[in-house]
Amino acid sequence: MYLKDLKGLKFPDLAVIKFFFKQGLHNQSKLKVLEFACSNGNNLSLFANYDYECIGVDLNKEDIENANYNFKEVIGAKNFEFFHANMLEFAKQNKDIKADIFLLPNVINYLKREDFLQLLKDLRANSLYKKDALFFTRTRSIKDYRYGLGKKIAHNSFFNEHDNTTGEKGCINTLYQEHELVGYFKEYLKLYDFKVLQYESTNVMGEDERLVTDSDIVIYGKIQ
């Protein structure tokens, strides 16, 4: 496999890579992993290389097309399925996927808080993951550059009307504190045996090459 042949993103998220190996997932195979906001399958490609059954959902049609191409033509994966769908609707309409591992990276910040919490309810009610499944999420903290950017629409939630430095003009950004997320996941997913990590970095972004501070919260553990 050559990275240059992949369409779209080339690498899994660094936090996903660390999660994968620290949880010993490289010593397992043939488990089922479900990812919401899977993009072109860059995170799931790591699992596919260890013969996991991979299921991905993304709203972007081109990303799903790229995911199918990458898994079939470049990676040569045997057991995968990608859905072009709104993950909120997918969680309402599908049942009994019963994934062994559930990934929710870099997406809940784009949701209104009430939609995020409804998603958690639907995931559990419709058995999209197994009891004691592994869970991973990454999202933005209130220390992120995007905090306060745009019109405030709710608690720690902003609609970015004008600034396109990070390519997110027209997007909602809902930012969180660690204790909020842990509380939500405990209440709605029965999260236990978990870790909470902070990821911070500075990037040069936008036409004016502005320094942007990214501040993310990573949480992984088990859910019931």
VMD Tcl script that draws the C-alpha trace (Angstrom):
set ca {
  {0.00 0.00 0.00}
  {1.30 3.44 -0.92}
  {0.08 6.48 1.01}
  {0.14 8.54 -2.19}
  {-2.59 6.30 -3.64}
  {-5.06 7.07 -0.86}
  {-7.76 9.62 -1.68}
  {-8.23 12.24 1.03}
  {-6.62 12.07 4.45}
  {-3.53 9.88 4.63}
  {-3.14 9.07 8.32}
  {-5.32 8.14 11.31}
  {-5.77 10.73 14.04}
  {-2.75 10.62 16.38}
  {-5.00 10.15 19.41}
  {-6.73 7.21 17.68}
  {-3.35 5.62 16.97}
  {-2.33 5.89 20.62}
  {-5.70 4.57 21.77}
  {-5.43 1.60 19.38}
  {-2.05 0.42 20.61}
  {-2.40 1.31 24.30}
  {-5.62 -0.73 24.42}
  {-3.82 -3.68 22.85}
  {-6.07 -3.69 19.79}
  {-3.15 -4.69 17.59}
  {-3.24 -8.04 19.39}
  {-6.86 -8.63 18.41}
  {-8.74 -8.97 15.13}
  {-12.14 -9.64 13.59}
  {-13.94 -7.40 16.07}
  {-16.50 -4.88 14.82}
  {-15.69 -1.18 14.92}
  {-18.21 1.60 14.19}
  {-17.13 5.18 13.51}
  {-19.34 8.24 13.14}
  {-17.88 11.07 11.00}
  {-15.49 8.58 9.43}
  {-14.35 10.92 6.62}
  {-12.45 8.88 4.00}
  {-11.81 6.02 6.40}
  {-8.44 7.27 7.61}
  {-9.04 6.15 11.21}
  {-10.74 2.90 10.25}
  {-7.85 2.05 7.92}
  {-5.76 1.25 11.00}
  {-8.37 -1.27 12.15}
  {-8.77 -2.69 8.64}
  {-5.07 -3.51 8.55}
  {-5.70 -5.80 11.53}
  {-8.73 -7.51 9.93}
  {-11.45 -5.73 11.91}
  {-14.95 -5.40 10.50}
  {-15.23 -1.68 9.77}
  {-18.44 0.36 9.56}
  {-18.29 4.09 8.87}
  {-20.89 6.85 8.62}
  {-20.31 10.32 7.16}
  {-22.42 13.17 5.81}
  {-19.98 14.01 3.02}
  {-20.66 11.99 -0.14}
  {-17.18 12.48 -1.59}
  {-15.56 11.25 1.61}
  {-17.67 8.08 1.51}
  {-16.74 7.52 -2.13}
  {-13.07 7.96 -1.22}
  {-13.46 5.59 1.74}
  {-14.87 2.85 -0.48}
  {-12.09 3.38 -3.03}
  {-9.34 3.38 -0.40}
  {-10.56 0.23 1.33}
  {-11.18 -1.71 -1.87}
  {-8.45 -0.54 -4.23}
  {-5.60 0.55 -1.95}
  {-5.90 -1.23 1.40}
  {-7.53 -4.37 0.06}
  {-9.84 -4.68 3.07}
  {-12.34 -7.53 3.01}
  {-14.99 -6.63 5.56}
  {-16.22 -3.03 5.50}
  {-19.30 -0.92 4.85}
  {-19.61 2.84 4.55}
  {-22.83 4.82 4.78}
  {-23.49 8.26 3.32}
  {-25.82 9.51 6.04}
  {-26.45 12.06 8.76}
  {-25.17 10.32 11.87}
  {-28.04 11.69 13.98}
  {-30.57 10.06 11.66}
  {-28.46 6.93 11.29}
  {-28.48 6.45 15.06}
  {-32.28 6.79 15.15}
  {-33.00 4.49 12.21}
  {-30.55 1.62 12.73}
  {-30.56 -1.04 15.40}
  {-28.47 -3.89 16.75}
  {-25.14 -3.13 15.10}
  {-23.58 -4.06 18.44}
  {-20.09 -2.79 17.72}
  {-17.21 -3.94 19.90}
  {-15.56 -0.52 19.49}
  {-17.27 2.82 18.92}
  {-15.38 5.88 17.65}
  {-16.73 9.43 17.80}
  {-13.77 11.66 16.89}
  {-13.70 15.35 16.02}
  {-17.42 15.82 15.37}
  {-19.57 16.47 18.43}
  {-18.27 20.05 18.59}
  {-20.24 20.70 15.39}
  {-23.50 19.71 17.07}
  {-25.86 21.62 19.30}
  {-25.65 20.25 22.83}
  {-29.22 18.92 22.73}
  {-28.52 17.03 19.47}
  {-25.37 15.54 20.97}
  {-27.24 14.28 24.01}
  {-30.04 12.84 21.87}
  {-27.40 11.02 19.84}
  {-26.05 9.41 23.00}
  {-29.55 8.30 23.96}
  {-30.20 6.78 20.52}
  {-26.87 4.94 20.45}
  {-27.73 3.15 23.66}
  {-31.44 2.60 22.98}
  {-30.79 1.05 19.57}
  {-27.87 -1.15 20.64}
  {-25.37 0.32 18.19}
  {-22.62 -0.89 20.51}
  {-22.22 -3.99 22.67}
  {-22.24 -4.04 26.45}
  {-18.71 -3.24 27.64}
  {-17.69 -1.93 24.23}
  {-14.59 0.25 23.96}
  {-15.37 3.92 23.36}
  {-13.26 6.78 22.01}
  {-14.03 10.44 21.45}
  {-12.09 13.61 20.70}
  {-13.60 17.09 20.77}
  {-12.79 20.74 21.51}
  {-12.29 22.28 24.92}
  {-13.18 25.81 25.97}
  {-9.45 26.67 25.70}
  {-9.60 26.29 21.91}
  {-9.09 29.23 19.53}
  {-12.68 28.89 18.34}
  {-14.17 29.67 21.74}
  {-16.18 32.90 21.46}
  {-15.74 33.03 17.68}
  {-19.02 34.14 16.11}
  {-22.51 34.55 17.51}
  {-23.26 32.89 20.84}
  {-26.26 30.58 20.43}
  {-26.12 28.60 23.69}
  {-23.85 27.82 26.64}
  {-20.28 27.59 25.24}
  {-21.77 27.26 21.73}
  {-21.14 29.68 18.86}
  {-22.18 30.06 15.25}
  {-19.24 31.17 13.12}
  {-20.72 33.66 10.69}
  {-17.63 35.29 9.19}
  {-14.22 33.88 10.16}
  {-12.85 31.29 7.73}
  {-9.33 31.02 9.13}
  {-9.87 27.35 9.96}
  {-12.24 26.66 7.05}
  {-15.24 26.52 9.39}
  {-17.27 29.53 8.31}
  {-20.96 28.68 8.68}
  {-20.30 26.01 11.32}
  {-21.48 25.60 14.89}
  {-18.77 25.13 17.49}
  {-19.87 23.79 20.86}
  {-16.97 23.55 23.27}
  {-16.74 21.58 26.51}
  {-14.98 21.14 29.81}
  {-13.69 17.72 30.80}
  {-16.11 17.25 33.69}
  {-19.10 18.04 31.44}
  {-18.22 15.35 28.94}
  {-17.41 12.76 31.58}
  {-20.76 13.48 33.23}
  {-22.66 13.09 29.96}
  {-20.91 9.85 29.02}
  {-21.44 8.40 32.48}
  {-25.11 9.28 32.42}
  {-25.99 8.26 28.86}
  {-23.43 5.57 27.97}
  {-22.52 4.31 31.47}
  {-18.87 5.10 30.83}
  {-16.38 3.42 33.18}
  {-12.70 2.53 33.41}
  {-11.88 5.64 31.40}
  {-9.01 8.04 30.74}
  {-9.23 11.80 30.08}
  {-6.42 13.38 28.07}
  {-5.66 16.87 26.78}
  {-4.25 17.51 23.32}
  {-2.97 21.00 22.52}
  {-1.06 22.29 19.51}
  {-0.42 25.45 17.52}
  {-1.01 25.52 13.78}
  {-0.42 28.10 11.07}
  {-3.76 28.53 9.28}
  {-5.60 30.81 6.87}
  {-4.45 33.10 4.10}
  {-2.83 35.44 6.61}
  {-0.95 32.49 8.18}
  {-2.41 33.12 11.62}
  {-1.24 31.13 14.63}
  {-4.20 29.09 15.85}
  {-4.26 27.20 19.15}
  {-6.10 23.89 19.00}
  {-7.19 22.48 22.36}
  {-8.91 19.10 22.43}
  {-10.26 16.68 25.01}
  {-9.78 12.96 24.42}
  {-11.78 10.45 26.44}
  {-11.67 6.68 26.07}
  {-12.93 3.82 28.15}
  {-15.73 1.24 28.26}
  {-19.46 1.73 27.91}
  {-22.44 -0.40 28.91}
}
mol new
graphics top color blue
foreach p $ca { graphics top sphere $p radius 0.5 }
foreach p [lrange $ca 0 end-1] q [lrange $ca 1 end] { graphics top cylinder $p $q radius 0.2 }
display resetview
